[in-house]
Amino acid sequence: MPASFSDAKSALTDLGLRKRLVLVHASDALDAQTLLAALLETTRGIITPTFTYRSALETNSPKDIAQAEAFHPDLPADGSLGKFSELLRRHPKAKRSAHPLLSFAGINADAVLHTQTTHDPFAPISLLAEQDGVVLLAGSDQRVNFSIHYGEKLAGRMQFIRWAKMQSGIVECPHCPGDAEGFNILAPFLEKFVHRVDVMGVYLQAIPLNDLLQVVVKIIHEDPYALLCGRADCERCEAVRWG
């Protein structure tokens, strides 16, 4: 039986998010409409990733440039993010940042969204941290937790340069993150900070952003290879190891 609005609202209320800005990563395990309605009732404001990989360029060849889609505000969020991201993006009250690869959409979080530029994709997370924001994983695990990438940057880990197609032309996008497949290793280190509730068998996990970032930085400073995946064919993790 799917969770009702009342179920979701009650669970989110128990997490104590009413005065907090919340970065949401939601799987399709919860109905997106129900979750969004409940979040708007129980938080100060929300943002969620609306990343658009269709604007990315593998090379600057004429073929790749022609096949890429120029970023524009109405470009749908990538389907891998789940239904919640696109639902929020299309909400009448939503605003969206303009990063061609790593945009966010939000409601009641305009100041956070306006910080992001092509040269600073993590700026919204930085401001969220300054304002004591929270990461909410709704039926998701740490592999989708984009804020961990910001922790990697703060720890001094290698970042990557990507290129993207915009309506004004091709733009360089520095400080793009690496691979996230190793991020579940973090779970036991975060356990004492996580507030968790169950909504009809789906876990909602609220993690204070500043605690998350401090844990990530500490772990990487202790082990420069921490959080990297174990796949020998992962070019990004191998670049960090040998870069």
ChimeraX attribute file (.defattr): number of C-alpha atoms within 10 A of each C-alpha:
attribute: neighborCount
match mode: 1-to-1
recipient: residues
	/A:1	5
	/A:2	13
	/A:3	17
	/A:4	16
	/A:5	17
	/A:6	11
	/A:7	17
	/A:8	25
	/A:9	22
	/A:10	15
	/A:11	19
	/A:12	26
	/A:13	16
	/A:14	14
	/A:15	19
	/A:16	13
	/A:17	20
	/A:18	17
	/A:19	12
	/A:20	18
	/A:21	23
	/A:22	27
	/A:23	28
	/A:24	24
	/A:25	25
	/A:26	26
	/A:27	21
	/A:28	13
	/A:29	15
	/A:30	23
	/A:31	17
	/A:32	19
	/A:33	14
	/A:34	18
	/A:35	20
	/A:36	22
	/A:37	13
	/A:38	21
	/A:39	22
	/A:40	15
	/A:41	14
	/A:42	22
	/A:43	18
	/A:44	17
	/A:45	22
	/A:46	26
	/A:47	29
	/A:48	25
	/A:49	26
	/A:50	28
	/A:51	23
	/A:52	23
	/A:53	17
	/A:54	19
	/A:55	22
	/A:56	24
	/A:57	20
	/A:58	12
	/A:59	12
	/A:60	13
	/A:61	9
	/A:62	8
	/A:63	9
	/A:64	14
	/A:65	19
	/A:66	12
	/A:67	13
	/A:68	17
	/A:69	20
	/A:70	20
	/A:71	23
	/A:72	15
	/A:73	15
	/A:74	9
	/A:75	17
	/A:76	17
	/A:77	28
	/A:78	17
	/A:79	14
	/A:80	9
	/A:81	19
	/A:82	17
	/A:83	18
	/A:84	25
	/A:85	28
	/A:86	21
	/A:87	16
	/A:88	26
	/A:89	25
	/A:90	15
	/A:91	13
	/A:92	8
	/A:93	10
	/A:94	17
	/A:95	21
	/A:96	23
	/A:97	23
	/A:98	21
	/A:99	23
	/A:100	30
	/A:101	25
	/A:102	21
	/A:103	23
	/A:104	26
	/A:105	29
	/A:106	26
	/A:107	21
	/A:108	17
	/A:109	20
	/A:110	18
	/A:111	11
	/A:112	23
	/A:113	24
	/A:114	15
	/A:115	17
	/A:116	22
	/A:117	18
	/A:118	21
	/A:119	15
	/A:120	15
	/A:121	25
	/A:122	23
	/A:123	17
	/A:124	25
	/A:125	24
	/A:126	21
	/A:127	16
	/A:128	23
	/A:129	20
	/A:130	11
	/A:131	14
	/A:132	16
	/A:133	24
	/A:134	24
	/A:135	27
	/A:136	27
	/A:137	21
	/A:138	23
	/A:139	18
	/A:140	19
	/A:141	17
	/A:142	18
	/A:143	15
	/A:144	19
	/A:145	19
	/A:146	20
	/A:147	22
	/A:148	23
	/A:149	23
	/A:150	24
	/A:151	25
	/A:152	24
	/A:153	18
	/A:154	14
	/A:155	18
	/A:156	13
	/A:157	21
	/A:158	17
	/A:159	18
	/A:160	14
	/A:161	11
	/A:162	17
	/A:163	20
	/A:164	27
	/A:165	25
	/A:166	19
	/A:167	11
	/A:168	8
	/A:169	10
	/A:170	16
	/A:171	17
	/A:172	13
	/A:173	21
	/A:174	15
	/A:175	19
	/A:176	21
	/A:177	22
	/A:178	19
	/A:179	17
	/A:180	19
	/A:181	17
	/A:182	16
	/A:183	21
	/A:184	16
	/A:185	15
	/A:186	18
	/A:187	12
	/A:188	10
	/A:189	14
	/A:190	15
	/A:191	11
	/A:192	10
	/A:193	16
	/A:194	20
	/A:195	15
	/A:196	19
	/A:197	19
	/A:198	15
	/A:199	20
	/A:200	13
	/A:201	13
	/A:202	16
	/A:203	18
	/A:204	25
	/A:205	23
	/A:206	23
	/A:207	23
	/A:208	20
	/A:209	26
	/A:210	20
	/A:211	16
	/A:212	21
	/A:213	19
	/A:214	13
	/A:215	18
	/A:216	26
	/A:217	21
	/A:218	13
	/A:219	18
	/A:220	18
	/A:221	15
	/A:222	9
	/A:223	10
	/A:224	16
	/A:225	15
	/A:226	16
	/A:227	21
	/A:228	20
	/A:229	19
	/A:230	11
	/A:231	11
	/A:232	8
	/A:233	9
	/A:234	14
	/A:235	12
	/A:236	18
	/A:237	23
	/A:238	17
	/A:239	13
	/A:240	17
	/A:241	13
	/A:242	6
	/A:243	9
